[in-house]
Amino acid sequence: MRSRGSVHSVLPWKSAAFWMMRDLSSVLEACMLSSMLCLAAAWYRSSILREQHVDPLGRHTCSPVNFLDHTQHKGLAGAVFGGLFCRLVVVVLAKNPLPFTEDPAPENKEYWKILALFYYPALYYPLLACGTLHSRVGYVLGSLLSWTHFSVLVWQKVDCPQTPEIYKFYCLLSSLPQIVCHCLLSSLTQIVCLAFLSFQYPLLLFKNSGTAGQTNTSEDLHSSYYKEYVKKILRKKVTKSRQKTCSANRCGNLCKSLWFLYFSGFRFPLKLVISAVVSIISVYQVMLLLVLLVIPTLQKVRGGVNEDIAFLLAGFNIILSENRAEVVEIVKNYLWTVEVCYISTVTLSGLVTLVMLMRSMVLHRSNLKGLYRGDIYSVYNRQRSLRPSRPAIVCWMGFTSYQAALVCIALLIQTLVFFICILWFVFLILIPILFGQNLILFRILKVMWPFWLMLCLVVIVQHVMAKFAFLKKDAGTRDLDNRQGLFLLTYLLFPVNVLVGVLLGVWRIVITGLFNIIHLGRLDISLLNRGVESFDPGYRCYVHYLKIEVSQSHPVMKAFCSMLLQPPASEGTAGQKMTSVEEGIQLVQQDKKQKMISNSRRIRGRWWLVFTLVNNPSLVTSRKHFQAQSSEAFLNGTLNRTTKESGSEPEKTDTKSNDV
C-alpha cells in the first residue's frame, strides 16, 4: 500500500510526462507563432495585390480576416468556433485556465481567466485563417496546424487522463467534440466527421494542386447559386390538381414543419451554420456536465447507505419496514430510481433542445425567404427598413454567442423542471400503484371526489346543452336558440364556473411555463405578445441580425451585381456566355436546339430584373436616391405611389414579377 508521499510523487506535475507535455505546449506555441507570421505575410501580399489592382473584379484578393464571408468553407468555420466554445467551457471550470500557469493565487485567478478569454481565440485563429487564403500554402499550413492540435490534445488525454476535475472521466469525455474540431474542423456528427474531415485540408490541398497556387475566391458574386435562386422564383409555376388531404399527408406536412430538410434552392448564411454547430456542441457539453455533476454523487450516497438510515427515517415518523435490512434495500432502490429519473430527464431535455434547434433552422429559412421576397410583416410587427444600423451590427456580432448561451440556460432549466415533474409522477403515482403503498395522492383525491365529479359534470352539461339546446342549424347556417334557457343556465352556473376558472388559470400557468421553458433557447420566436415583442432581448437580437444578412446578401441584388461585373464580350465565346447569363436571369425555358434568341425576350428579361430591383421592398431602401425619403413614403417597405398624380398610371408588368 502506497503512502501519502508516494501518491504525491506520481502526480502529473511531478512526473516526466508533465514536463514532456509542457515541451509539447511550447512546440505548439512556436508553431502558432510561425503560422501567424506566415498569415501576416499572406495578408501583406493580398493587400499589395489589392493596391496594384491585379484583378479589377476582385477575384483573387484574399484576406486572413475574411473568414466570415459567404465564400468561406462552412464546415471549417463552424468547427473552429465549436472548438473555441469547448475551450471556453474548460476555462470556466478548470482551476488553471491557461496551460502555462500552475495553481495561480486566488486573488489573481480571475485575471488569468480574463486573459484566457482572449488567449484561446488568438491560439485558434490560424486554424480559421488558413482556409481563407484559398491557396496551397494555406491548406498545407492548415493541415499541419490541425494535425498538431489534434495530436497534442490526444496525447495529453491518453497520457494523463486523471485530473483533479469534478469527475475523473470528465476531462476525457468533454474533449470529444474538441478532438473532432481539432482533427480537421468539421460540423457533422463526431464519429462520421472524424473519419471525413480528418482529410479536409489535405483534400482541399489536393483539389488545389493543379492550379497556379491560388484558387478563385469569387464564389460570392460569380457563383451560380444566385442565378439559380432568381431562376427558381421567376420560373412559371405549374398548376397542380388539388388532391384530397388525408391523414398521411397531414402527418408528412407536420414532420416537414418540425424537422429541418435540405432544399437545393436555398443556401444558409455562414453565421447561421456556425450558430447551429456551436449550439449542438453546447447541448453535448451541458448534458455531460449535468450527468457528471449529479450521478457520481448519487452513486456514492447509494453505496454509503447502511442500517442507520432506519433510525433517521424513524425520527421523521417514516417507517418503511420493521426489518432494517429491508429498509436499506428500499432506500437503495429509491435512490436508484432517482438516478434513472435524472438520466431520463437529461436525455429528454437534450432531445427537446435538439428538436427546437431543428425547428429554428426551418423558421430561419422561412424568415429569410420572406424578407428576400419583401414580406416584412412576416418577421416584424410594423414597418421596418432593412438597413444596417448600430444595434444591428452589434447583434450580428453577438448572435452566435447569444444563441449558445441561451441554449445552455434553457437546457439547465428544462432539466430542473422536467426532473421535478418526473419525480412527482414516479413517487406519487407510478410506485404507489405498482406496490400499493403510500397512496397519499389517491387518498386526497378520494376525499375530494364529489367536488371533482361536480366540476366534470358541470363542464359536460354545458357542452351538451350548447350543442343540443342552444344551437340551431337553419339553411346551412348556425344561430343561437332558446336564449331564455341560455341566460338562466349562465346565471345558475356562475359560482361553479368561478371554480372551473381557477383550474383553467392553473392550467394556463402550467402550459405557458412549459412553452416558455421549451422555447427559451430559440431566438427566432418571441416569448412575448406580438405587440410587445420588442421587449424580448433575444428576439430583438434575431431581427437585427436578419437586417444585416438580408441587406448584405440578397440573392437578387447579387445576381444583378454579377451581371454588371461581367467583362465585355470580346469574342464569340464570351458573347455566348453573356447571353447564357442573361437567359438564366430571364428564366424562360428554351429548346436546346434553338441557337438564336430574340431580342424581345432578352429585353423583357432585363425589364423583369430591373422591375424587381426597383420595387422589391427589401431592396428599395438600398437605393441612394430613396434613402432621403420620409417614412410616410413607404408602405410595408414599398414606395407609396398614392402621392403621385392621379393621371399617371403604373405600367403593366408581367404577373411573374409579383412573386419577387
C-alpha positions as CSV (number, residue, x, y, z in Angstrom):
1,M,0.0,0.0,0.0
2,R,1.4,3.4,-1.0
3,S,1.9,6.1,1.4
4,R,0.6,9.7,1.0
5,G,4.1,10.8,0.0
6,S,4.3,8.1,-2.7
7,V,1.0,9.2,-4.1
8,H,2.2,12.8,-4.4
9,S,5.3,11.6,-6.1
10,V,3.4,10.3,-9.1
11,L,1.1,13.2,-9.6
12,P,1.2,14.7,-13.1
13,W,3.1,17.9,-12.2
14,K,5.9,15.7,-10.6
15,S,6.1,13.2,-13.5
16,A,8.2,13.2,-16.6
17,A,5.1,13.1,-18.7
18,F,4.1,16.5,-17.4
19,W,7.4,18.1,-18.5
20,M,7.1,16.4,-21.8
21,M,3.6,17.9,-22.3
22,R,5.0,21.3,-21.3
23,D,7.6,20.9,-24.0
24,L,4.8,19.9,-26.5
25,S,2.9,23.0,-25.4
26,S,6.0,25.1,-26.1
27,V,6.3,23.5,-29.5
28,L,2.7,24.1,-30.2
29,E,3.0,27.8,-29.3
30,A,6.0,28.1,-31.5
31,C,4.0,26.6,-34.4
32,M,1.3,29.1,-33.7
33,L,3.7,31.9,-33.8
34,S,5.2,30.8,-37.1
35,S,1.8,30.3,-38.6
36,M,0.8,33.8,-37.5
37,L,3.9,35.2,-39.2
38,C,3.0,33.2,-42.4
39,L,-0.5,34.6,-42.3
40,A,0.8,38.1,-41.7
41,A,2.9,37.7,-44.8
42,A,0.0,36.4,-46.8
43,W,-2.1,39.3,-45.6
44,Y,0.5,41.7,-46.7
45,R,0.7,40.1,-50.1
46,S,-3.0,40.3,-50.5
47,S,-3.0,44.0,-49.6
48,I,-0.3,44.6,-52.1
49,L,-2.4,42.9,-54.8
50,R,-5.4,45.0,-53.9
51,E,-3.4,48.2,-54.1
52,Q,-2.0,47.2,-57.5
53,H,-5.5,46.2,-58.8
54,V,-4.3,43.0,-60.3
55,D,-7.9,42.0,-60.9
56,P,-10.5,44.8,-61.2
57,L,-13.2,42.3,-60.3
58,G,-11.5,41.3,-57.1
59,R,-11.5,37.7,-57.9
60,H,-8.1,36.9,-56.4
61,T,-8.0,39.1,-53.3
62,C,-7.8,37.0,-50.1
63,S,-7.5,38.1,-46.5
64,P,-6.9,36.1,-43.4
65,V,-9.6,38.1,-41.6
66,N,-12.3,37.4,-44.2
67,F,-13.3,34.1,-42.5
68,L,-17.0,35.1,-42.0
69,D,-17.6,35.9,-45.7
70,H,-20.1,33.9,-47.7
71,T,-17.3,32.5,-49.8
72,Q,-15.6,30.6,-47.0
73,H,-15.9,26.9,-46.1
74,K,-18.8,26.5,-43.7
75,G,-17.5,23.3,-42.1
76,L,-14.1,24.8,-41.3
77,A,-15.6,27.9,-39.7
78,G,-18.2,26.1,-37.8
79,A,-15.7,23.6,-36.4
80,V,-13.2,26.2,-35.3
81,F,-16.0,28.1,-33.4
82,G,-17.1,24.8,-31.9
83,G,-13.6,24.0,-30.7
84,L,-13.3,27.5,-29.2
85,F,-16.5,27.0,-27.3
86,C,-15.2,23.8,-25.9
87,R,-12.1,25.7,-24.6
88,L,-14.4,28.3,-23.1
89,V,-16.2,25.5,-21.1
90,V,-12.8,24.3,-19.8
91,V,-11.7,27.8,-18.9
92,V,-14.8,28.3,-16.8
93,L,-14.4,25.0,-15.0
94,A,-10.7,24.5,-14.7
95,K,-8.5,25.6,-11.8
96,N,-5.7,26.6,-14.2
97,P,-7.3,28.5,-17.1
98,L,-4.1,28.7,-19.1
99,P,-1.7,25.8,-19.9
100,F,1.4,27.8,-18.7
101,T,0.0,28.6,-15.2
102,E,0.3,26.4,-12.2
103,D,-2.0,26.9,-9.2
104,P,-2.5,30.7,-9.5
105,A,-3.2,32.6,-6.4
106,P,-6.9,33.1,-5.6
107,E,-6.6,36.9,-5.9
108,N,-5.1,36.5,-9.4
109,K,-7.3,33.6,-10.7
110,E,-9.9,35.9,-12.2
111,Y,-7.3,37.9,-14.1
112,W,-5.9,34.7,-15.6
113,K,-9.4,33.7,-16.7
114,I,-9.9,37.1,-18.3
115,L,-6.6,36.6,-20.1
116,A,-7.6,33.1,-21.2
117,L,-10.8,34.5,-22.9
118,F,-8.5,36.4,-25.3
119,Y,-5.7,33.9,-25.4
120,Y,-7.6,31.0,-26.9
121,P,-9.2,33.0,-29.8
122,A,-5.7,34.0,-30.7
123,L,-4.5,30.4,-30.4
124,Y,-7.3,29.1,-32.7
125,Y,-7.2,31.9,-35.2
126,P,-4.6,30.4,-37.5
127,L,-6.8,27.3,-37.9
128,L,-9.6,29.6,-39.1
129,A,-7.5,31.9,-41.2
130,C,-5.7,29.2,-43.2
131,G,-8.8,28.3,-45.0
132,T,-9.4,31.9,-46.1
133,L,-6.2,32.1,-48.2
134,H,-7.6,29.7,-50.8
135,S,-4.0,28.7,-51.7
136,R,-1.8,25.7,-51.4
137,V,0.3,27.4,-48.8
138,G,-2.8,28.0,-46.6
139,Y,-4.0,24.4,-47.0
140,V,-0.6,22.9,-46.1
141,L,-0.3,25.2,-43.1
142,G,-3.9,24.3,-42.0
143,S,-3.2,20.6,-42.3
144,L,-0.1,20.9,-40.2
145,L,-1.7,23.0,-37.5
146,S,-4.9,20.9,-37.3
147,W,-2.9,17.6,-37.0
148,T,-0.6,19.2,-34.4
149,H,-3.6,20.4,-32.3
150,F,-5.2,17.0,-32.6
151,S,-2.1,15.0,-31.8
152,V,-1.2,17.2,-28.7
153,L,-4.7,17.0,-27.4
154,V,-5.0,13.2,-27.8
155,W,-1.6,12.7,-26.2
156,Q,-2.5,14.8,-23.2
157,K,-5.7,13.0,-22.6
158,V,-4.2,9.5,-23.1
159,D,-1.1,10.1,-21.1
160,C,-2.7,11.9,-18.1
161,P,-6.4,11.0,-18.1
162,Q,-6.9,11.5,-14.3
163,T,-7.1,15.2,-13.3
164,P,-8.4,16.9,-10.2
165,E,-11.6,17.8,-12.1
166,I,-15.3,17.3,-11.0
167,Y,-15.1,13.7,-12.2
168,K,-12.2,11.6,-13.3
169,F,-13.6,10.9,-16.8
170,Y,-14.9,14.4,-17.4
171,C,-11.7,15.7,-18.8
172,L,-11.6,13.0,-21.4
173,L,-15.3,13.0,-22.3
174,S,-15.6,16.7,-22.5
175,S,-12.7,16.7,-25.1
176,L,-14.6,14.6,-27.7
177,P,-16.1,17.4,-29.7
178,Q,-12.9,19.4,-29.3
179,I,-10.9,16.5,-30.6
180,V,-13.3,16.4,-33.6
181,C,-12.8,20.1,-34.2
182,H,-9.1,19.9,-33.8
183,C,-8.9,16.9,-36.1
184,L,-9.9,18.8,-39.2
185,L,-12.6,21.3,-38.3
186,S,-16.0,19.9,-39.1
187,S,-19.6,20.4,-38.1
188,L,-21.0,17.0,-38.7
189,T,-21.5,14.2,-36.2
190,Q,-18.5,13.4,-34.2
191,I,-17.6,9.9,-35.5
192,V,-18.5,10.5,-39.1
193,C,-16.8,13.9,-39.2
194,L,-13.7,12.4,-37.5
195,A,-13.5,10.0,-40.5
196,F,-14.5,12.5,-43.1
197,L,-12.9,15.8,-42.1
198,S,-9.6,14.3,-41.0
199,F,-8.7,14.8,-44.6
200,Q,-10.5,18.1,-45.2
201,Y,-7.4,20.3,-45.5
202,P,-5.4,17.7,-47.4
203,L,-8.4,17.2,-49.7
204,L,-8.6,21.0,-50.4
205,L,-4.8,20.9,-51.0
206,F,-5.3,18.0,-53.4
207,K,-8.0,19.8,-55.3
208,N,-5.8,23.0,-55.5
209,S,-2.7,21.1,-56.6
210,G,-3.4,21.6,-60.2
211,T,-3.9,25.3,-60.1
212,A,-1.2,28.0,-60.1
213,G,-1.2,28.3,-56.4
214,Q,-4.4,30.2,-55.7
215,T,-8.0,29.4,-56.4
216,N,-10.8,31.6,-57.5
217,T,-12.4,33.1,-54.5
218,S,-15.2,34.9,-56.4
219,E,-17.8,32.3,-55.3
220,D,-19.9,35.1,-53.7
221,L,-20.8,37.1,-56.8
222,H,-19.9,34.7,-59.6
223,S,-21.5,31.6,-58.1
224,S,-24.4,30.0,-59.9
225,Y,-26.4,29.9,-56.7
226,Y,-27.8,33.5,-57.1
227,K,-28.7,32.9,-60.7
228,E,-30.4,29.6,-59.8
229,Y,-32.3,31.3,-57.0
230,V,-33.6,34.0,-59.3
231,K,-34.5,31.4,-61.9
232,K,-36.5,29.4,-59.4
233,I,-38.6,32.4,-58.1
234,L,-39.3,33.6,-61.6
235,R,-40.0,30.3,-63.2
236,K,-43.5,29.8,-64.3
237,K,-45.3,27.7,-61.7
238,V,-47.0,24.6,-62.8
239,T,-50.6,24.4,-61.6
240,K,-51.2,21.1,-59.9
241,S,-54.5,19.4,-59.5
242,R,-55.9,19.7,-55.9
243,Q,-55.6,16.4,-54.2
244,K,-57.7,15.2,-51.3
245,T,-55.9,15.7,-48.0
246,C,-55.5,12.6,-46.0
247,S,-54.0,11.8,-42.6
248,A,-50.7,10.6,-44.2
249,N,-50.3,13.9,-46.0
250,R,-51.1,15.9,-42.8
251,C,-48.5,13.8,-40.9
252,G,-46.0,14.4,-43.6
253,N,-46.5,18.1,-43.5
254,L,-46.2,18.1,-39.7
255,C,-42.9,16.3,-39.9
256,K,-41.6,18.7,-42.5
257,S,-42.5,21.6,-40.3
258,L,-40.7,20.1,-37.3
259,W,-37.6,18.8,-38.9
260,F,-35.1,20.6,-41.0
261,L,-34.8,19.4,-44.6
262,Y,-32.3,20.5,-47.1
263,F,-33.6,22.4,-50.2
264,S,-31.3,22.9,-53.2
265,G,-32.7,26.3,-54.0
266,F,-31.6,27.9,-50.7
267,R,-28.3,28.4,-49.0
268,F,-28.0,29.3,-45.3
269,P,-25.7,32.2,-44.3
270,L,-22.4,31.2,-42.8
271,K,-23.3,32.8,-39.4
272,L,-26.4,30.5,-39.1
273,V,-24.3,27.4,-39.8
274,I,-21.8,28.4,-37.2
275,S,-24.6,29.0,-34.7
276,A,-26.1,25.6,-35.4
277,V,-22.8,23.8,-34.9
278,V,-22.0,25.7,-31.6
279,S,-25.5,25.1,-30.3
280,I,-25.2,21.3,-30.9
281,I,-21.8,21.2,-29.1
282,S,-23.2,23.3,-26.3
283,V,-26.0,20.8,-25.8
284,Y,-23.5,18.0,-25.6
285,Q,-21.3,19.8,-23.1
286,V,-24.2,20.8,-20.8
287,M,-25.7,17.3,-20.8
288,L,-22.3,15.9,-20.0
289,L,-21.8,18.3,-17.1
290,L,-25.3,17.7,-15.7
291,V,-24.7,13.9,-15.7
292,L,-21.2,14.0,-14.2
293,L,-22.1,16.5,-11.5
294,V,-25.0,14.5,-10.1
295,I,-24.7,10.8,-10.9
296,P,-21.4,10.2,-9.2
297,T,-22.7,11.9,-6.0
298,L,-25.9,9.7,-6.1
299,Q,-23.8,6.6,-6.6
300,K,-21.7,7.5,-3.5
301,V,-24.8,8.2,-1.4
302,R,-26.4,4.9,-2.5
303,G,-23.2,3.0,-1.7
304,G,-23.0,4.5,1.8
305,V,-26.5,3.6,2.9
306,N,-26.5,1.4,6.0
307,E,-28.9,0.4,8.8
308,D,-28.6,3.8,10.4
309,I,-30.9,5.1,7.8
310,A,-33.8,3.3,9.5
311,F,-33.2,5.4,12.7
312,L,-33.0,8.6,10.7
313,L,-36.3,7.9,8.9
314,A,-38.0,6.9,12.2
315,G,-37.1,10.3,13.6
316,F,-39.3,11.8,10.9
317,N,-42.1,9.3,11.7
318,I,-41.4,7.4,8.5
319,I,-41.3,3.6,8.9
320,L,-40.8,1.7,5.7
321,S,-40.4,-1.7,7.3
322,E,-39.7,-3.4,10.6
323,N,-36.6,-5.1,9.2
324,R,-33.6,-2.8,9.0
325,A,-32.0,-4.7,6.1
326,E,-35.2,-4.3,4.1
327,V,-35.3,-0.6,4.9
328,V,-31.7,-0.4,3.4
329,E,-32.8,-2.2,0.3
330,I,-35.9,0.1,-0.1
331,V,-33.8,3.2,0.2
332,K,-31.2,2.0,-2.3
333,N,-34.0,1.1,-4.7
334,Y,-35.4,4.6,-4.3
335,L,-32.0,6.2,-4.9
336,W,-31.6,4.0,-8.0
337,T,-35.0,5.2,-9.2
338,V,-33.8,8.8,-8.7
339,E,-30.8,8.1,-10.8
340,V,-32.9,6.6,-13.6
341,C,-35.3,9.6,-13.5
342,Y,-32.4,12.1,-13.6
343,I,-30.7,10.4,-16.6
344,S,-34.1,10.2,-18.4
345,T,-34.7,13.8,-17.7
346,V,-31.3,14.9,-19.1
347,T,-31.9,12.8,-22.2
348,L,-35.4,14.2,-22.7
349,S,-34.1,17.8,-22.2
350,G,-31.4,17.2,-24.8
351,L,-33.8,15.7,-27.3
352,V,-36.2,18.6,-26.8
353,T,-33.5,21.1,-27.3
354,L,-32.2,19.4,-30.5
355,V,-35.8,19.3,-31.9
356,M,-36.2,23.0,-31.1
357,L,-32.9,23.7,-32.9
358,M,-34.1,21.8,-36.0
359,R,-37.3,23.8,-35.9
360,S,-35.3,27.0,-35.7
361,M,-33.5,26.2,-38.9
362,V,-36.8,25.7,-40.6
363,L,-38.1,29.1,-39.4
364,H,-34.7,30.7,-40.3
365,R,-35.1,29.6,-43.8
366,S,-38.8,30.8,-43.9
367,N,-37.9,34.2,-42.5
368,L,-35.0,34.8,-44.8
369,K,-37.1,33.8,-47.8
370,G,-39.9,36.1,-46.7
371,L,-37.5,39.0,-46.3
372,Y,-36.0,38.3,-49.7
373,R,-39.5,38.4,-51.1
374,G,-40.2,41.7,-49.3
375,D,-42.7,40.3,-46.7
376,I,-41.5,42.5,-43.8
377,Y,-44.5,41.7,-41.6
378,S,-43.6,38.0,-41.5
379,V,-40.9,39.0,-39.1
380,Y,-41.6,42.5,-37.8
381,N,-44.8,43.7,-36.2
382,R,-44.6,47.1,-38.0
383,Q,-42.9,48.7,-40.9
384,R,-39.1,48.4,-40.9
385,S,-36.3,49.5,-43.2
386,L,-33.8,46.7,-43.9
387,R,-30.7,48.9,-43.5
388,P,-27.5,48.3,-41.4
389,S,-27.5,50.2,-38.1
390,R,-25.5,50.3,-34.9
391,P,-27.8,47.9,-32.9
392,A,-28.0,45.6,-36.0
393,I,-24.2,45.4,-36.3
394,V,-23.8,44.7,-32.5
395,C,-26.5,42.0,-32.6
396,W,-24.9,40.4,-35.7
397,M,-21.6,40.2,-33.9
398,G,-23.0,38.5,-30.9
399,F,-25.7,36.3,-32.5
400,T,-23.8,33.1,-32.3
401,S,-22.6,33.7,-28.7
402,Y,-26.1,34.7,-27.5
403,Q,-27.6,31.6,-29.2
404,A,-25.1,29.2,-27.4
405,A,-25.6,30.9,-24.1
406,L,-29.4,30.7,-24.3
407,V,-29.2,27.0,-25.3
408,C,-27.2,26.3,-22.2
409,I,-29.5,28.2,-19.9
410,A,-32.6,26.6,-21.5
411,L,-31.2,23.1,-21.1
412,L,-30.4,23.7,-17.4
413,I,-33.9,25.0,-16.7
414,Q,-35.6,22.2,-18.7
415,T,-33.6,19.6,-16.8
416,L,-34.6,21.0,-13.4
417,V,-38.3,21.4,-14.3
418,F,-38.6,18.0,-16.1
419,F,-36.8,16.3,-13.2
420,I,-39.2,17.6,-10.6
421,C,-42.2,16.6,-12.8
422,I,-40.9,13.1,-13.4
423,L,-40.1,12.6,-9.7
424,W,-43.7,13.6,-8.8
425,F,-45.1,11.2,-11.3
426,V,-42.9,8.3,-10.3
427,F,-43.1,8.6,-6.5
428,L,-46.7,9.9,-6.2
429,I,-48.4,7.9,-9.0
430,L,-46.3,5.1,-10.5
431,I,-44.7,3.5,-7.5
432,P,-47.8,3.7,-5.3
433,I,-49.8,1.9,-8.0
434,L,-47.2,-0.8,-8.5
435,F,-46.7,-1.6,-4.8
436,G,-50.0,-0.5,-3.3
437,Q,-48.3,1.6,-0.6
438,N,-48.0,5.4,0.2
439,L,-51.2,6.3,-1.8
440,I,-51.1,9.8,-0.5
441,L,-52.3,11.5,-3.7
442,F,-55.0,8.9,-4.2
443,R,-56.3,9.4,-0.7
444,I,-56.6,13.2,-1.3
445,L,-58.5,12.5,-4.5
446,K,-60.7,10.0,-2.7
447,V,-61.7,12.6,-0.1
448,M,-62.4,15.3,-2.7
449,W,-64.1,13.1,-5.3
450,P,-67.5,14.7,-5.0
451,F,-66.0,18.1,-5.8
452,W,-64.1,16.9,-8.8
453,L,-67.1,14.9,-10.0
454,M,-69.3,18.0,-9.7
455,L,-66.8,20.1,-11.8
456,C,-66.6,17.5,-14.5
457,L,-70.4,17.1,-14.7
458,V,-70.9,20.9,-14.9
459,V,-68.5,21.1,-17.8
460,I,-70.1,18.2,-19.6
461,V,-73.6,19.6,-19.1
462,Q,-72.6,22.9,-20.6
463,H,-71.1,21.3,-23.7
464,V,-74.2,19.0,-24.1
465,M,-76.7,21.9,-23.7
466,A,-74.7,24.1,-26.0
467,K,-74.9,21.5,-28.8
468,F,-78.4,20.3,-28.5
469,A,-80.4,23.1,-26.8
470,F,-78.7,26.4,-27.5
471,L,-77.6,25.9,-31.1
472,K,-79.8,25.6,-34.2
473,K,-78.9,25.0,-37.8
474,D,-81.1,26.6,-40.4
475,A,-80.4,26.6,-44.1
476,G,-76.8,25.6,-43.6
477,T,-76.0,28.4,-41.0
478,R,-75.8,28.2,-37.3
479,D,-77.5,30.6,-34.8
480,L,-78.4,30.8,-31.1
481,D,-81.6,29.2,-29.9
482,N,-83.5,29.2,-26.6
483,R,-81.9,32.4,-25.4
484,Q,-84.0,32.4,-22.1
485,G,-82.6,29.0,-21.1
486,L,-79.1,30.1,-22.0
487,F,-79.4,33.2,-19.8
488,L,-80.8,31.2,-16.9
489,L,-78.2,28.5,-17.1
490,T,-75.4,31.1,-17.3
491,Y,-76.6,32.7,-14.0
492,L,-77.1,29.3,-12.2
493,L,-73.6,28.0,-13.1
494,F,-71.8,31.3,-12.3
495,P,-70.3,30.1,-8.9
496,V,-69.3,26.8,-10.3
497,N,-67.7,28.3,-13.3
498,V,-65.6,30.5,-11.0
499,L,-64.1,27.3,-9.6
500,V,-63.6,26.0,-13.1
501,G,-61.9,29.3,-13.9
502,V,-59.4,28.7,-11.1
503,L,-58.4,25.4,-12.6
504,L,-58.2,27.0,-16.0
505,G,-55.8,29.6,-14.6
506,V,-53.6,26.9,-13.0
507,W,-53.6,25.0,-16.3
508,R,-52.7,28.2,-18.2
509,I,-49.8,28.9,-15.9
510,V,-48.5,25.3,-16.5
511,I,-48.9,25.5,-20.2
512,T,-47.3,28.9,-20.5
513,G,-44.4,28.0,-18.3
514,L,-43.7,24.8,-20.2
515,F,-44.0,26.6,-23.6
516,N,-41.6,29.3,-22.5
517,I,-39.1,26.8,-20.9
518,I,-39.1,24.6,-24.1
519,H,-38.7,27.6,-26.4
520,L,-36.2,29.6,-24.2
521,G,-33.2,28.5,-26.3
522,R,-34.7,29.8,-29.6
523,L,-34.0,33.3,-30.7
524,D,-36.2,33.2,-33.8
525,I,-39.5,33.4,-31.8
526,S,-40.6,35.9,-29.2
527,L,-41.8,34.7,-25.8
528,L,-43.9,37.9,-25.5
529,N,-47.0,39.0,-27.3
530,R,-46.8,40.3,-30.9
531,G,-47.3,43.9,-29.8
532,V,-44.5,43.9,-27.1
533,E,-42.1,41.5,-28.8
534,S,-39.5,44.3,-29.0
535,F,-39.0,44.0,-25.2
536,D,-37.7,40.4,-25.7
537,P,-33.9,40.9,-26.0
538,G,-33.3,37.6,-27.7
539,Y,-35.9,38.2,-30.4
540,R,-34.7,41.8,-30.9
541,C,-31.2,40.4,-31.4
542,Y,-32.5,38.0,-34.0
543,V,-34.4,40.6,-36.1
544,H,-31.4,42.9,-36.0
545,Y,-29.3,40.0,-37.2
546,L,-31.7,39.5,-40.1
547,K,-31.3,43.1,-41.1
548,I,-27.6,42.6,-41.8
549,E,-28.0,39.3,-43.5
550,V,-30.7,40.5,-45.9
551,S,-29.2,43.8,-46.7
552,Q,-25.8,42.4,-47.4
553,S,-26.5,39.1,-49.1
554,H,-29.8,39.5,-51.1
555,P,-29.7,36.9,-53.9
556,V,-31.4,39.1,-56.5
557,M,-29.1,42.0,-55.8
558,K,-26.0,39.8,-56.1
559,A,-27.3,38.2,-59.3
560,F,-27.7,41.7,-60.7
561,C,-24.2,42.7,-59.5
562,S,-22.8,39.6,-61.1
563,M,-24.2,40.7,-64.4
564,L,-22.8,44.1,-64.0
565,L,-19.3,42.7,-63.2
566,Q,-19.2,40.5,-66.3
567,P,-16.4,41.5,-68.7
568,P,-17.4,42.9,-72.1
569,A,-17.9,40.3,-74.8
570,S,-14.8,40.5,-76.9
571,E,-15.1,37.1,-78.7
572,G,-17.8,34.9,-79.8
573,T,-17.5,32.5,-76.8
574,A,-17.7,35.4,-74.3
575,G,-20.7,36.7,-76.1
576,Q,-22.4,33.4,-75.9
577,K,-21.6,33.2,-72.2
578,M,-23.1,36.6,-71.6
579,T,-26.2,35.6,-73.5
580,S,-26.5,32.5,-71.3
581,V,-26.2,34.5,-68.2
582,E,-28.9,36.9,-69.3
583,E,-31.2,34.0,-70.3
584,G,-30.6,32.5,-66.8
585,I,-31.9,35.7,-65.3
586,Q,-34.7,35.8,-67.9
587,L,-35.7,32.3,-66.8
588,V,-37.7,31.2,-69.9
589,Q,-37.0,27.6,-70.7
590,Q,-35.7,27.4,-74.2
591,D,-35.3,24.5,-76.5
592,K,-31.8,23.2,-76.6
593,K,-31.8,23.2,-80.4
594,Q,-32.6,26.9,-80.6
595,K,-29.5,28.9,-81.3
596,M,-30.8,32.4,-81.9
597,I,-32.5,34.3,-79.0
598,S,-34.9,37.0,-79.9
599,N,-34.1,40.5,-78.7
600,S,-37.6,41.0,-77.3
601,R,-37.3,38.2,-74.8
602,R,-33.9,39.4,-73.7
603,I,-35.2,42.9,-73.2
604,R,-38.2,41.6,-71.3
605,G,-35.9,39.5,-69.1
606,R,-33.8,42.6,-68.3
607,W,-37.0,44.6,-67.6
608,W,-38.2,42.0,-65.1
609,L,-34.9,42.2,-63.3
610,V,-34.9,46.0,-63.2
611,F,-38.5,46.0,-62.0
612,T,-37.5,43.6,-59.2
613,L,-34.6,45.8,-58.1
614,V,-36.9,48.9,-58.1
615,N,-39.9,47.5,-56.3
616,N,-38.7,44.8,-54.1
617,P,-39.4,46.1,-50.5
618,S,-36.2,44.6,-49.2
619,L,-34.1,46.2,-51.8
620,V,-35.7,49.6,-52.3
621,T,-34.1,51.1,-49.2
622,S,-30.7,50.3,-50.6
623,R,-31.0,52.7,-53.5
624,K,-29.3,56.0,-52.8
625,H,-32.0,58.3,-54.2
626,F,-34.6,56.7,-51.9
627,Q,-32.6,57.0,-48.7
628,A,-33.8,60.6,-48.3
629,Q,-37.5,59.6,-48.4
630,S,-39.5,60.0,-45.3
631,S,-41.2,57.1,-43.5
632,E,-44.6,58.1,-44.9
633,A,-43.4,57.4,-48.4
634,F,-43.1,53.7,-47.8
635,L,-45.8,51.2,-47.1
636,N,-44.6,47.8,-45.9
637,G,-41.1,48.7,-47.2
638,T,-42.6,49.6,-50.7
639,L,-42.6,53.1,-52.2
640,N,-46.1,54.5,-51.6
641,R,-47.4,55.8,-55.0
642,T,-50.6,57.4,-53.7
643,T,-48.8,60.8,-53.7
644,K,-48.4,60.7,-57.4
645,E,-50.8,62.4,-59.8
646,S,-54.0,60.6,-60.5
647,G,-53.4,60.8,-64.2
648,S,-50.2,58.8,-64.1
649,E,-50.8,55.0,-64.1
650,P,-48.2,52.5,-63.4
651,E,-47.0,50.4,-66.2
652,K,-48.4,46.9,-66.6
653,T,-45.9,44.3,-66.0
654,D,-45.9,40.5,-66.2
655,T,-47.6,38.8,-63.3
656,K,-44.5,36.6,-62.7
657,S,-42.7,39.6,-61.2
658,N,-45.1,39.7,-58.3
659,D,-43.5,36.7,-56.7
660,V,-40.3,38.6,-56.3
